[in-house]
Amino acid sequence: QVKLVESGGGLVQAGESLRLSCAPRGAIFTTMGWYRQAQGNQRELVATRSSDGKTNYVASVEGRSTISLDNAKLTVHLQIDNLKPEDAGVYYCYCRGYISGDLLQTDYWGQGIQVTVSS
């Protein structure tokens, strides 16, 4: 069974840093990352990291965000510095991968973590 265990988030002051972690289990993952959904908005990509090390960031966090992988713990971390009110929302861990022996890749989602930014 595939499971994505998310941690971090909560209430953060504007200008401070946010750190989220996601520990996916149960599959071989080729892409890991985070999406977010602000109230009234569609879910959007924040940052992803593929198994070859390539990263992708949404323009609004580019330059103040880092997505990294702890290989030993198989945990993906997202840090966003200089947090802004528009960074608030529910953050979802996203992983794409396949169960060993399968050929088809599947998208997996965490349950979501609320991030509130106070100004």
FENSULQUI-V562318 format. One record per residue. PSI is psi in radians with two decimals (* if undefined). Layout:
psi:PSI
psi:PSI
This chain:
psi:2.30
psi:2.36
psi:2.40
psi:1.97
psi:1.99
psi:2.62
psi:2.82
psi:-2.87
psi:-2.75
psi:-2.59
psi:2.17
psi:2.49
psi:2.52
psi:2.40
psi:-0.31
psi:-3.08
psi:2.60
psi:2.38
psi:2.16
psi:2.57
psi:2.60
psi:2.20
psi:1.70
psi:2.53
psi:2.63
psi:0.04
psi:3.03
psi:2.05
psi:2.32
psi:-0.39
psi:2.40
psi:2.58
psi:-2.79
psi:2.44
psi:2.87
psi:2.74
psi:1.97
psi:2.73
psi:2.22
psi:-0.05
psi:2.88
psi:2.74
psi:2.34
psi:2.65
psi:2.38
psi:-0.96
psi:2.52
psi:2.75
psi:2.20
psi:2.94
psi:-0.31
psi:0.11
psi:-0.08
psi:2.44
psi:2.74
psi:2.30
psi:2.59
psi:2.57
psi:-0.60
psi:-0.30
psi:-0.10
psi:2.30
psi:-0.27
psi:0.28
psi:2.57
psi:2.26
psi:2.32
psi:2.79
psi:2.19
psi:1.78
psi:-0.62
psi:-0.66
psi:0.00
psi:1.00
psi:2.32
psi:2.34
psi:2.49
psi:2.18
psi:2.28
psi:2.11
psi:2.87
psi:1.00
psi:2.47
psi:2.75
psi:-0.58
psi:-0.09
psi:-0.13
psi:2.65
psi:-3.01
psi:2.16
psi:2.30
psi:2.24
psi:2.39
psi:2.33
psi:2.53
psi:2.26
psi:-2.94
psi:2.65
psi:2.42
psi:2.22
psi:-0.35
psi:2.74
psi:-0.38
psi:2.30
psi:2.60
psi:2.60
psi:2.35
psi:2.56
psi:2.49
psi:3.08
psi:-0.36
psi:2.52
psi:2.30
psi:2.30
psi:2.12
psi:2.31
psi:2.10
psi:2.45
psi:*
